[in-house]
Amino acid sequence: MRDDEKYVHKMIQEAGGISQIDDAVVLIQDYLIGSYYASKDQRLMDWNPTSKDIYNLIVSVFTVTLTTEYLTYQALMGMLNSKLPHSDVIDRVKTLAEVVALIHKAGLIEIKGTQGEYFMITPCLLLEGIPFVDNHATVYDRPQPVESNRDVDQGSMLLGGKLNHYEDDICLDHINRMNSIPMALNKEFLLKYPEEPKKETATDTPEKLQLWEKYISDGKKRYAHALVTVDRVYLNHKYCTRGRTYAVGYYISTQGSSYKKASIQLANKEYLNEK
């Protein structure tokens, strides 16, 4: 568990438990032993969680709803689907979506549709004092070397696993080499130019505009923190299913929009003379 999840778990225990969580555990257990259609039955059998596993997943979902100001169903699927063991990401998302619906049915969270394309998720109960954990944290110290394929986002699944008929180990030297390159933010660029959406449709509804404004605000906080506290940052990297290398950074990254690329540069520089 992360620090914020540990805090929520502690508060739950000190309160003597939360009935909605107990109800959600029972609903999920009953759901898992149900009989549906062949592919769904197999998908649910592939999970096979203990009661503790189910409880921990519920706490993870509850914590995200408590700590995320504007949480969509889609965003929650992206944040937490890796907590499920399925090799196929679609199976993970489907199963998590069903689990979240059951948590809603138990009364722990609320799911509301909007006039647009989003379903918003909010907690039905509130807890205060939860420590902030940045899910998109920038790395300010040189990352520790990756020593095992299991340490890199589900290991060989980076190259597709059984989906791409590739389940062997992958080369870690390149990942470690990329992770060790110090980067720096381009302060002059960030102070001079504001970040704007690439498409007009990115802000053409109130929901989209609110998401964009939150994205810009969160990004500025990270830029400011990096510029004030450190002179260099590092980016973690991973392989995709086709063996290409991608920077994991979200707000600060060498890969992304033109603005993102322009805002970061190599930290170690050499001045060239005219000769």
HELIX and SHEET records of a PDB file:
HELIX    1   1 ASP A    3  GLU A   14  1                                  12    
HELIX    2   2 SER A   19  LEU A   32  1                                  14    
HELIX    3   3 ALA A   38  MET A   45  1                                   8    
HELIX    4   4 SER A   51  THR A   67  1                                  17    
HELIX    5   5 TYR A   73  LEU A   80  1                                   8    
HELIX    6   6 ASN A   81  LYS A   83  5                                   3    
HELIX    7   7 VAL A   89  LYS A  105  1                                  17    
HELIX    8   8 ASN A  149  ASP A  151  5                                   3    
HELIX    9   9 GLY A  155  LEU A  159  5                                   5    
HELIX   10  10 ASP A  173  ASN A  179  1                                   7    
HELIX   11  11 LYS A  187  LYS A  192  1                                   6    
HELIX   12  12 GLU A  200  THR A  203  5                                   4    
HELIX   13  13 PRO A  206  THR A  229  1                                  24    
HELIX   14  14 SER A  258  ALA A  262  1                                   5    
SHEET    1   A 2 ILE A 109  GLY A 113  0                                        
SHEET    2   A 2 PHE A 119  PRO A 123 -1                                        
SHEET    1   B 2 MET A 183  LEU A 185  0                                        
SHEET    2   B 2 ILE A 264  LEU A 266 -1                                        
SHEET    1   C 2 HIS A 237  TYR A 239  0                                        
SHEET    2   C 2 THR A 245  ALA A 247 -1                                        
END                                                                             
